[in-house]
Amino acid sequence: MDAVSKHPECLVQETPFGSWLHFAAKQGALEIVAYLIDLGLPTNQHGGLSDSLPIEQAAAEGHADVVALLIQKGSQLETDVSTRNPLFSAIYAGSIEVVELLLNAGIDHRVRYNGENMKGMDAHAFALERGETEIAALLKNRA
């Protein structure tokens, strides 16, 4: 890792999967995520084909420890587009732990989306649609 710290410019390369931080977050590699953030990789840089943030990648895989670190390091909790919403990603992954982290960090769970497959759908409705009844109950209690 010493070679990387001497040449951090090598880490700013984008791939179809996003930055190295996106990739490490998706893999749940907590120590690597922390290291990359310490080297200065931005937690709020969109990347990859989904144009998402690293926190969405971690949430999609249910990596609660990585999500917690990214929240601590100032990651934005985007809700402008359903496909980049880490709460929807956590629901899709069935991770109540990540859902709780995001709710406690203040993510807006009431935002509603309209699109090809969604008509006025908020996080509670999405959890019900996915069959995540425990998550749906948690969201309903937050209303």
Sequence and secondary structure as in RCSB ss.txt:
>XXXX:A:sequence
MDAVSKHPECLVQETPFGSWLHFAAKQGALEIVAYLIDLGLPTNQHGGLSDSLPIEQAAAEGHADVVALLIQKGS
QLETDVSTRNPLFSAIYAGSIEVVELLLNAGIDHRVRYNGENMKGMDAHAFALERGETEIAALLKNRA
>XXXX:A:secstr
 HHHHH GGGGG  BTTBSHHHHHHHHT HHHHHHHHHTT  TT  BTTTTB HHHHHHHTT HHHHHHHHHTT 
    SSGGG HHHHHHHHT HHHHHHHHHTT  S   B SSS SSB HHHHHHHHT HHHHHHHHHH 
